[in-house]
Amino acid sequence: MYRGKGVAMWYGMAMLAVLMVGVVLAQPPADPNKEQFVPILIYRTGPYAAGGSGIMGGFMDYMALLNERDGGINGIKLVWEECETAYNNDRGVECYERLKAKGVKGAPVVNPLSTGITYALIDRATNDKIPLVSLGYGRTDATDGRVFPYVFPLITNYWNQSSAKVRYIAQLSGGEDKLKGKKIVNLHLNVPYGKETIPIWDKLAEKFGFEVKHLAVPPPGLDQKSLWLLIREYNPDWVVNRNWGVSCTAPLREAARLGFPRDKILGVWWCGSEEDVFPAGKSAKGYMTTNFHGVGRDFPVIEEIIDKVYTPGKGNLPVTRAGSVYYNRGVIHGIITAEAMRLAHQKFGVAPIGGEQMQWALEHLNITPERIKEIGAEGLMFPLKTSCKDHEGGGAVRIQQWDGEKWVSVSDWIQPYSELVRAEVEKSAAQYAKEKGITPRACN
């Protein structure tokens, strides 16, 4: 009797399992017309892994929040696929080619997450009509949308950021007239990203009468002792830390060793993360960098991601990284992407969108303070308004300082020298158009 009951029970459970499998198998496949594909170019490996994983991790977590909370965007679920670039230009191109045709209408947008990869993709993406979004990085003269219709260095480009640094130094010095005779070192990584701001620093030096010395750091930039001996000899008033990844920390250690004040080192935002200062320990205290967004978790959208994505165990990174500099930058990538898609839905209808539709939306963005508050990102990001002519849409930055434990904002939003920068942007874009045989678009 006992054995019979056991056999019967086993048989019943087996049949139930078969039925459950049958139910799963019987479920209809996802409707591709209800899915929006987004390619993710990422670098989780190599010397710049902290930036790649943090930014794209925040981006994917924001998309996951939209899926979990809202079922996607207007009922269109967001789906994505990662491709590891290792911050290598050739691999970045390979990833682009691998992912560009996926989804019902192909990739609507690509975030190269590398200035070098952005440069390598401009011709391809323009021919394919797929927008490249280089949020806070990339080719600065692509700000001129008349010449670069499919490239968007959104929020603030490298040249505007550099000019905002000069304005901040002027504020601390007591006025622009006090810039004359000052000495500034542009300590830059010797890669396209590092070299990007050399022309605008020369122009700013010419305008305000300060000296600028450009010192190139050989990648990966771990050993900068010889360069800092030159810096000590030059005795500058300020050092601009335009390194990246592991090379961001070396200047802080060398400055401490030579007695150069860390509050006279002003870093690019790529050298303004927690991962850049933790390894330097006490040597980092007082160090300042630019940034274009808020840090920390005290924003409703970040708190909601933790609640709805991380609490159920669906987060992309260790939850300890939520609220960090790189992570919050990734969330802003997600917000801007989603807002552009919403705008495209209003114009073209609710459905998966392609590159040309996304290009139109990115060129007509108007993320107002009111909308930012609705999103739960008040204080996290600055309003953004783009146009056919202006593919940046902002330009303002803030200065943050490391107090030994956390980043603290030490300035209001600082406006760049927009007129000077725009003139240089148009001059450079016109030269590019001439070289490429491009007829600039007519924009209002």
C-alpha positions as CSV (number, residue, x, y, z in Angstrom):
1,M,0.0,0.0,0.0
2,Y,2.8,2.4,1.0
3,R,4.7,1.7,-2.2
4,G,1.6,2.2,-4.3
5,K,0.8,5.5,-2.8
6,G,4.4,6.6,-3.4
7,V,4.3,5.5,-7.0
8,A,1.0,7.3,-7.5
9,M,2.3,10.5,-5.8
10,W,5.5,10.3,-8.0
11,Y,3.4,9.8,-11.1
12,G,1.1,12.7,-10.2
13,M,4.0,15.1,-9.6
14,A,5.7,14.0,-12.9
15,M,2.5,14.7,-14.8
16,L,2.2,18.1,-13.1
17,A,5.7,19.0,-14.1
18,V,4.9,18.0,-17.7
19,L,1.8,20.1,-17.7
20,M,3.8,23.1,-16.3
21,V,6.4,22.7,-19.0
22,G,3.7,22.5,-21.5
23,V,2.2,25.8,-20.2
24,V,5.6,27.5,-20.4
25,L,6.2,26.2,-23.9
26,A,2.7,27.2,-25.0
27,Q,3.3,30.8,-24.0
28,P,3.5,33.0,-27.1
29,P,6.9,34.5,-28.0
30,A,7.5,38.1,-27.2
31,D,6.1,40.4,-29.9
32,P,9.1,42.1,-31.5
33,N,6.8,45.0,-32.4
34,K,6.4,45.7,-28.7
35,E,10.1,45.7,-27.9
36,Q,12.7,48.5,-28.3
37,F,16.2,47.2,-28.8
38,V,19.1,49.3,-27.4
39,P,22.7,48.4,-28.0
40,I,25.1,48.6,-25.0
41,L,28.8,49.2,-25.8
42,I,30.5,48.6,-22.6
43,Y,34.0,48.0,-21.1
44,R,33.9,45.8,-18.0
45,T,37.5,44.9,-18.4
46,G,40.8,46.8,-18.6
47,P,42.1,49.9,-16.9
48,Y,38.9,51.9,-17.5
49,A,36.5,49.2,-16.3
50,A,35.1,51.3,-13.4
51,G,33.8,53.9,-15.8
52,G,32.4,51.5,-18.4
53,S,30.7,49.2,-15.9
54,G,29.4,52.0,-13.7
55,I,28.0,54.2,-16.5
56,M,26.4,51.4,-18.5
57,G,25.3,49.7,-15.3
58,G,23.3,52.8,-14.3
59,F,21.9,53.1,-17.9
60,M,20.7,49.5,-17.9
61,D,19.3,49.9,-14.4
62,Y,17.2,52.9,-15.4
63,M,15.8,50.9,-18.4
64,A,15.1,48.1,-16.0
65,L,13.2,50.5,-13.8
66,L,11.0,51.6,-16.7
67,N,10.3,48.0,-17.5
68,E,9.5,47.0,-13.9
69,R,7.5,50.1,-13.1
70,D,5.9,51.1,-16.4
71,G,6.1,48.1,-18.6
72,G,8.6,50.0,-20.7
73,I,7.9,53.3,-22.6
74,N,4.3,53.6,-23.6
75,G,4.0,49.8,-23.5
76,I,7.1,49.2,-25.6
77,K,9.5,47.1,-23.5
78,L,13.2,48.0,-23.5
79,V,15.6,45.1,-24.4
80,W,19.3,45.4,-24.8
81,E,22.5,43.5,-25.5
82,E,26.0,44.1,-24.2
83,C,29.1,44.1,-26.3
84,E,32.5,44.4,-24.7
85,T,34.8,47.0,-26.3
86,A,37.6,47.0,-23.6
87,Y,37.8,50.7,-24.6
88,N,39.5,49.6,-27.8
89,N,38.6,51.5,-31.0
90,D,38.7,48.4,-33.3
91,R,36.5,46.4,-30.9
92,G,34.2,49.3,-30.6
93,V,33.7,49.3,-34.4
94,E,33.1,45.5,-34.3
95,C,30.5,45.9,-31.6
96,Y,28.7,48.6,-33.6
97,E,28.6,46.4,-36.7
98,R,27.4,43.4,-34.6
99,L,24.5,45.3,-33.0
100,K,23.4,48.0,-35.4
101,A,20.8,45.8,-37.3
102,K,19.2,44.2,-34.3
103,G,15.6,44.9,-33.4
104,V,12.7,45.6,-35.6
105,K,14.2,48.8,-36.9
106,G,17.8,48.4,-36.0
107,A,19.7,50.3,-33.3
108,P,18.0,53.6,-32.7
109,V,21.1,55.1,-31.0
110,V,24.6,54.1,-30.0
111,N,26.6,55.4,-26.9
112,P,30.2,54.7,-27.8
113,L,31.4,55.6,-24.3
114,S,34.8,56.5,-25.7
115,T,36.1,59.5,-27.6
116,G,38.2,57.3,-29.8
117,I,35.4,55.0,-30.6
118,T,33.2,58.0,-31.3
119,Y,35.7,59.3,-33.9
120,A,36.0,55.9,-35.4
121,L,32.2,55.6,-35.9
122,I,31.2,59.0,-37.2
123,D,31.3,58.2,-40.9
124,R,29.7,54.7,-40.4
125,A,26.9,55.9,-38.2
126,T,26.2,58.9,-40.4
127,N,25.9,56.7,-43.5
128,D,23.7,54.2,-41.5
129,K,21.6,57.1,-40.1
130,I,22.1,55.9,-36.5
131,P,22.7,58.7,-33.9
132,L,25.9,58.6,-31.8
133,V,25.4,60.1,-28.4
134,S,28.6,61.1,-26.7
135,L,27.3,62.5,-23.4
136,G,29.9,64.9,-22.1
137,Y,32.6,63.5,-24.3
138,G,33.5,62.9,-28.0
139,R,34.2,65.2,-30.9
140,T,33.5,68.7,-29.7
141,D,32.9,70.3,-33.1
142,A,30.1,67.8,-33.6
143,T,28.1,70.3,-31.5
144,D,27.4,71.9,-34.9
145,G,24.5,69.8,-36.1
146,R,24.6,71.4,-39.5
147,V,27.7,69.5,-40.3
148,F,27.3,66.5,-38.0
149,P,23.5,65.5,-38.2
150,Y,24.0,62.2,-36.5
151,V,26.5,63.0,-33.7
152,F,25.3,64.5,-30.3
153,P,27.9,65.6,-27.7
154,L,25.0,66.3,-25.3
155,I,24.9,68.3,-22.1
156,T,28.3,69.9,-22.2
157,N,31.2,69.3,-24.6
158,Y,34.9,69.2,-23.7
159,W,35.6,72.7,-24.9
160,N,32.8,74.3,-22.9
161,Q,33.9,72.3,-19.9
162,S,37.4,73.6,-20.2
163,S,36.3,77.2,-20.6
164,A,34.1,76.8,-17.5
165,K,37.2,75.7,-15.6
166,V,38.9,79.0,-16.6
167,R,35.8,80.9,-15.4
168,Y,36.0,79.1,-12.1
169,I,39.7,79.9,-11.7
170,A,38.9,83.5,-12.5
171,Q,36.2,83.5,-9.8
172,L,38.7,82.2,-7.2
173,S,41.4,84.6,-8.4
174,G,39.2,87.7,-8.0
175,G,38.2,88.3,-11.6
176,E,39.1,87.6,-15.2
177,D,41.8,90.3,-15.2
178,K,43.7,88.3,-12.6
179,L,44.2,85.4,-15.1
180,K,46.9,87.3,-16.9
181,G,50.3,85.9,-16.1
182,K,49.0,82.7,-14.4
183,K,50.5,79.4,-15.4
184,I,48.3,76.3,-16.1
185,V,49.5,72.8,-16.9
186,N,47.2,70.7,-19.1
187,L,48.3,67.2,-18.0
188,H,46.6,65.0,-20.5
189,L,46.5,61.4,-21.4
190,N,48.2,60.9,-24.8
191,V,45.1,59.5,-26.6
192,P,42.4,61.3,-28.8
193,Y,40.3,62.0,-25.7
194,G,43.3,63.6,-23.9
195,K,44.3,65.7,-26.9
196,E,40.8,67.0,-27.6
197,T,41.0,70.2,-25.5
198,I,44.5,71.4,-26.6
199,P,43.1,73.9,-29.2
200,I,40.6,75.5,-26.8
201,W,43.2,75.9,-24.0
202,D,45.5,77.7,-26.4
203,K,42.6,79.9,-27.5
204,L,41.7,80.7,-23.9
205,A,45.3,81.4,-23.0
206,E,45.5,83.8,-25.9
207,K,42.3,85.6,-24.8
208,F,43.0,85.9,-21.1
209,G,46.8,86.2,-21.1
210,F,47.7,83.1,-19.1
211,E,50.4,80.5,-20.0
212,V,49.4,76.9,-20.7
213,K,51.8,74.1,-20.9
214,H,50.6,70.8,-22.4
215,L,52.2,67.7,-20.9
216,A,51.3,64.3,-22.5
217,V,50.9,61.2,-20.3
218,P,51.8,58.0,-22.0
219,P,49.0,55.4,-21.5
220,P,48.2,53.8,-19.2
221,G,49.7,56.6,-17.1
222,L,50.6,54.8,-13.9
223,D,54.0,56.3,-13.7
224,Q,54.0,60.1,-13.9
225,K,57.1,60.9,-11.8
226,S,59.1,62.5,-14.6
227,L,56.2,64.7,-15.6
228,W,55.7,65.9,-12.1
229,L,59.3,66.8,-11.9
230,L,58.7,69.1,-14.9
231,I,55.6,70.4,-13.2
232,R,57.6,71.2,-10.0
233,E,60.2,73.1,-12.1
234,Y,57.5,75.0,-14.0
235,N,55.7,75.9,-10.8
236,P,52.2,76.4,-12.2
237,D,49.2,78.0,-10.4
238,W,46.9,75.2,-11.5
239,V,47.2,71.7,-12.9
240,V,44.3,70.3,-15.1
241,N,44.1,66.6,-14.6
242,R,42.9,65.3,-17.9
243,N,43.7,61.6,-17.4
244,W,41.4,58.7,-17.4
245,G,40.9,55.5,-15.4
246,V,43.9,54.3,-13.5
247,S,46.0,57.3,-14.6
248,C,43.7,59.8,-12.8
249,T,45.1,58.8,-9.4
250,A,48.8,59.1,-10.1
251,P,48.7,63.0,-10.2
252,L,47.2,63.0,-6.7
253,R,50.0,60.8,-5.3
254,E,52.7,62.7,-7.1
255,A,51.4,66.1,-6.0
256,A,51.3,64.9,-2.4
257,R,54.9,63.6,-2.7
258,L,56.1,67.0,-4.0
259,G,54.0,69.1,-1.8
260,F,51.8,70.6,-4.6
261,P,48.4,71.5,-3.2
262,R,45.6,69.2,-4.3
263,D,43.1,72.1,-4.2
264,K,45.1,73.5,-7.1
265,I,44.4,70.4,-9.2
266,L,41.2,70.7,-11.3
267,G,40.2,67.4,-12.9
268,V,38.1,66.5,-15.9
269,W,34.9,64.7,-14.9
270,W,36.4,61.4,-16.1
271,C,38.9,61.9,-13.2
272,G,36.1,62.8,-10.7
273,S,34.7,59.5,-9.5
274,E,35.0,57.6,-6.3
275,E,37.3,55.1,-8.0
276,D,39.7,57.8,-8.8
277,V,40.2,59.1,-5.3
278,F,39.9,56.0,-3.1
279,P,43.2,54.6,-4.2
280,A,45.0,57.8,-3.4
281,G,43.8,57.8,0.2
282,K,44.7,61.0,2.1
283,S,46.5,62.3,-0.9
284,A,43.2,63.0,-2.6
285,K,41.7,65.3,0.0
286,G,41.0,68.8,-1.3
287,Y,41.1,67.7,-5.0
288,M,38.5,69.3,-7.3
289,T,36.9,68.3,-10.6
290,T,34.2,69.4,-12.9
291,N,30.9,67.4,-13.2
292,F,27.6,67.9,-15.0
293,H,25.3,66.1,-12.6
294,G,24.6,65.4,-8.9
295,V,26.1,62.6,-6.9
296,G,24.8,60.4,-4.1
297,R,21.5,58.6,-3.6
298,D,19.4,61.5,-2.4
299,F,17.3,61.7,-5.6
300,P,13.9,60.1,-6.0
301,V,14.9,58.3,-9.2
302,I,18.0,56.7,-7.6
303,E,16.0,55.6,-4.5
304,E,13.3,54.2,-6.8
305,I,15.8,52.1,-8.8
306,I,17.2,50.7,-5.5
307,D,13.6,49.9,-4.4
308,K,12.2,48.4,-7.6
309,V,15.3,47.0,-9.3
310,Y,17.8,46.1,-6.6
311,T,15.4,45.0,-3.8
312,P,14.0,42.2,-6.1
313,G,17.6,41.2,-7.0
314,K,17.5,42.6,-10.6
315,G,20.3,45.2,-10.4
316,N,23.2,45.2,-12.9
317,L,25.9,46.1,-10.3
318,P,26.6,45.7,-6.6
319,V,24.1,48.0,-4.9
320,T,26.9,49.8,-3.2
321,R,27.7,51.5,-6.5
322,A,24.2,53.0,-6.9
323,G,24.5,56.8,-6.3
324,S,28.2,56.9,-7.3
325,V,29.5,59.4,-9.8
326,Y,29.7,56.9,-12.7
327,Y,26.4,55.2,-11.8
328,N,24.5,58.5,-11.7
329,R,26.0,59.5,-15.1
330,G,24.6,56.2,-16.5
331,V,21.2,57.0,-15.1
332,I,21.3,60.3,-17.0
333,H,22.2,58.4,-20.1
334,G,19.0,56.4,-19.5
335,I,16.8,59.4,-18.8
336,I,17.9,61.3,-22.0
337,T,17.5,58.1,-24.1
338,A,14.0,57.5,-22.7
339,E,12.9,61.1,-23.1
340,A,14.0,61.1,-26.7
341,M,12.1,57.9,-27.3
342,R,8.9,59.4,-25.8
343,L,9.3,62.4,-28.0
344,A,9.7,60.1,-31.1
345,H,6.5,58.3,-30.1
346,Q,4.6,61.6,-30.0
347,K,5.9,62.4,-33.5
348,F,5.9,59.1,-35.3
349,G,3.5,56.9,-33.2
350,V,4.0,54.4,-30.4
351,A,6.2,51.6,-31.8
352,P,9.8,50.6,-31.9
353,I,11.8,53.5,-33.4
354,G,14.8,53.6,-35.7
355,G,17.8,55.8,-36.2
356,E,16.2,58.5,-38.3
357,Q,13.3,58.9,-35.9
358,M,15.7,59.0,-32.9
359,Q,17.8,61.6,-34.7
360,W,14.8,63.9,-35.0
361,A,13.9,63.4,-31.4
362,L,17.5,64.1,-30.1
363,E,17.4,67.3,-32.2
364,H,14.2,68.5,-30.6
365,L,14.8,67.6,-26.9
366,N,13.5,70.0,-24.3
367,I,13.9,68.4,-20.9
368,T,12.6,71.2,-18.7
369,P,13.0,71.7,-14.9
370,E,9.4,70.6,-14.5
371,R,10.0,67.4,-16.4
372,I,13.2,66.7,-14.5
373,K,11.2,67.0,-11.3
374,E,8.5,64.6,-12.6
375,I,11.2,62.1,-13.4
376,G,12.6,62.3,-9.9
377,A,15.9,63.8,-11.1
378,E,15.7,67.3,-9.6
379,G,19.2,68.3,-8.7
380,L,20.6,65.3,-10.5
381,M,20.7,66.9,-14.0
382,F,20.6,70.3,-15.7
383,P,17.8,71.2,-18.2
384,L,18.6,70.2,-21.8
385,K,17.4,71.9,-25.0
386,T,18.8,70.9,-28.4
387,S,18.2,72.0,-31.9
388,C,19.3,71.3,-35.5
389,K,22.2,73.7,-35.0
390,D,23.0,72.9,-31.4
391,H,23.7,69.2,-30.6
392,E,25.0,70.0,-27.1
393,G,22.0,71.6,-25.5
394,G,23.6,73.0,-22.4
395,G,27.2,73.6,-21.4
396,A,27.0,74.4,-17.7
397,V,29.1,72.5,-15.2
398,R,29.6,72.3,-11.4
399,I,32.8,71.9,-9.4
400,Q,33.0,69.2,-6.8
401,Q,35.6,68.6,-4.1
402,W,36.7,65.5,-2.3
403,D,36.5,66.0,1.4
404,G,38.3,62.7,2.2
405,E,35.1,60.6,2.3
406,K,32.7,61.9,-0.3
407,W,32.3,64.4,-3.2
408,V,30.9,67.8,-2.1
409,S,29.6,70.4,-4.5
410,V,31.5,73.7,-4.0
411,S,30.0,75.8,-6.8
412,D,26.8,76.7,-8.4
413,W,26.3,75.9,-12.1
414,I,29.1,77.6,-14.0
415,Q,28.4,78.8,-17.5
416,P,31.1,78.4,-20.1
417,Y,32.4,81.1,-22.4
418,S,29.9,80.0,-25.0
419,E,30.4,82.6,-27.6
420,L,34.2,81.9,-27.8
421,V,33.7,78.2,-27.8
422,R,30.9,78.3,-30.4
423,A,33.0,80.3,-32.8
424,E,35.8,77.7,-32.5
425,V,33.3,74.9,-32.9
426,E,31.9,76.4,-36.1
427,K,35.4,77.1,-37.5
428,S,36.5,73.5,-36.8
429,A,33.2,72.0,-38.2
430,A,33.5,74.1,-41.4
431,Q,37.0,72.8,-41.9
432,Y,35.8,69.2,-41.4
433,A,32.9,69.9,-43.9
434,K,35.4,71.2,-46.4
435,E,37.7,68.1,-46.0
436,K,34.8,65.7,-46.3
437,G,32.9,67.5,-49.1
438,I,29.9,68.0,-46.9
439,T,27.3,70.7,-47.6
440,P,26.1,71.9,-44.1
441,R,22.4,71.7,-43.5
442,A,20.4,74.9,-43.3
443,C,19.2,75.3,-39.7
444,N,17.1,78.0,-38.1
